[in-house]
Amino acid sequence: MDFHYELLEETRKEIKNMRFFNETVGMNEEDYEIIHDYNEAYENAFHREYKYGELKGEPWSGILEENMAELWGIIYQHENYAELSDTVSHLEIPELDDIEFTIKDHDAIDEICSEIETCVQSRFVCGKGNAFFERLFKAYILGGWPCGWKNGKIIVYVPANK
């Protein structure tokens, strides 16, 4: 398996430049469902279970885990999967410590950092080939907080323009 070391370095630079909850976020509403209420975003990210369709009973964390399982499935197909798994699990991403947040909600910050780490792992293994994690990462690059799913779109919190 060829890991994407060059993309890893590019991704680290993108993380270093991330700025969250900026009111000038240029989020494309064709690709994302935009919300402006922080409490709704928090509810979506941590407590909401979907009631209809293919996601019935799934929380946002379950959707993330399901997509991550696909990534790990790629790793476990190889005969040296233990070594590959160890490499991916222990990727160093010190740039996460340098991200500046305008919120003090540690649950949200921890979740954001964890999801960005997952996006980095996906890029390291699949390049830019995993559409879900690429959309997720793009939302982060734009400064929003992906926090749920609606009508085939990732729900992204961005503050309302004042």
C-alpha positions, 0 to 999 in steps of 0.5 A: 500500500502506498501512503500519501506522504506528500498529501499529508504534508499539504494537509498539515499546512491547510490545518495550520491555516484553519480559522473557525467560526469566522462570519465570512465563511464562504460555504456552498449551500449546494454542497452543505446544509448551513445552520447558524444556531450554535445550540442546534449544531451542538444538538446535531453533533452530540445528541440527535438521532435521525428518525427517517430513512437510511440513517434511522437511529444513527447519531452523527458520530455513528455516520462518522464511524461508518465512514471510518470503518470503510477506511479501516476496511481498506487497511485490513485487506492487506496482509501487513495490516497490523503494521499499516494500522499502527502507522495510520493510528499514530500519525502525528498532527501537531498542527491541531494544537495550533488551531485558534478557536473563538469558542471555549466549548471543549466538547466541540473542540475535541470533536472537531480535532478528532474529526480533522484527524480522521480526515488526515488519516483518510487522505493519508490512506486514500489520497483525495479518493474518499468523497465523504471525508473530502467534503468534511475536510473542505467544510473545516478548511472553510471554517465551519463545523460539520455537525450532522446530516440532512437530505444527503448533505453534511450540516455545517454550523457557521455563525450568522452574519451580524 
